Amino acid sequence: MIELFYLWKAMFDALNFHFSIYDWLLIFMVTALGTLSAYLKDPQLKAVTATIPIPCGFAYIAVGLPMGAANAISGFMCFLYVHIVRILHYKVKVPIVPSIIMGLAFFVALGTFLMPRIPNTEPWFIGACLFDLIVGIVVFQTQTYKAGVRYKTPLPVYIKAPAIAGVVSGLMLIKRLMGGFCTSFPMMNSIVSYESRYSLGDQCRQLPLFLIAGPFMFAEMRYLEIGLGLNHWIVLLCGYVLFAAIYWPLNKELKRRNENAEKRYSTPVVKP
């Protein structure tokens, strides 16, 4: 993986794409997580790799801006993205790759439209965080639950990892256009959407957990940076700790609900 990182860095430097060290670190982390998701059989674990905020955090470091309203709004946009891909692929019968491309195009178009129009003020930030939280709780409590399809890629890692690195590197070119919206840009979700193409419902059921835990992380990171002037890495670490404290029990509850649904559907009904 280290050799792959330097190979891609040399190629992009030769093409005059001057990424910072934080950009390369983000590419490396997303490639590593994306490759891991490809070899996980459990569809919920695949979905977990798309919602843990490691790429989000490193994008925050790469952008170098305090958390704001755009970050919270982009979390909801990511939620819309996964449902767009699911509907296009399962309902409209669009192949998975065009479905992902159309989902990404929607995210970029909406983010580009909203970016100059969203004030970076406290009322907008707090309002966006509350909106995410309410939507996350409502969807988490009302969505249906079922066990997904277990699947992992048959490709060897020396083929899969470079392919994922190529996709991630391409997505990084869009990142610079997105400002604060790029922290929740669906880099990992686009990879996981492909790897979970037989079980996109699991990815959709996982996103409400991010909408619930994310606003608390965003708020903590914003006020630690703006109020206390802490270093970005310390701010990020504190955000991760708070996110994990909220996300972990929610994920256990989601797993329990999925397992209960599987038992309910697999248990034959005995007529009296």
C-alpha angles and dihedrals in degrees: 000000000000090000090050090052093055092044092056092043091054092048095050092044088054089052089052095246099144106203120177122238088259090055090053090047089053091050090050095049095046091046091051093048092044092051090049091052090053092061098043113100097194107088093209092054088051088053091049090059088058095051105041103101100234094113089040091053096047090047087054089053092046094049093045095208128125117256110271145160092294091061093053093044092049089057089062090044088056088053089053090048095059092048091049090053092047094049094045093048101039104028104028093033095230112159113260099250096053088043090056092046091051091047091051091046089054091051093048094045094048093043092049090050095047099040097081092037102053112087113222092226132131096250091053093046095048091043092051092048092050091048091053091047095049093046091047094051094045094048093043091053097043106036121104120248131216139149115266132223116279111229140148130185117270091209119106116250093247088065100035098048096053090046091053091044089054092052093047092048090053091050090051089065088064093048094077091060095053105063111188090354090071095073090077095030104142098248094132093034091056090053093044091045088062095043090046095044090126092050110031090146090072091055091051092048091052098054096072087064089060091047090054099044098031099069092056090050092047093050094047092048093047096052095040089055100039099033102037101021093228123174115272093243093052090047090051093048091051089049092052092051093052092044092051092049090057100033099049099062090041090053091050089052091049090051090050092051092049091050092048090050090050091052092047094052095041097047110091117234111241112210116215 
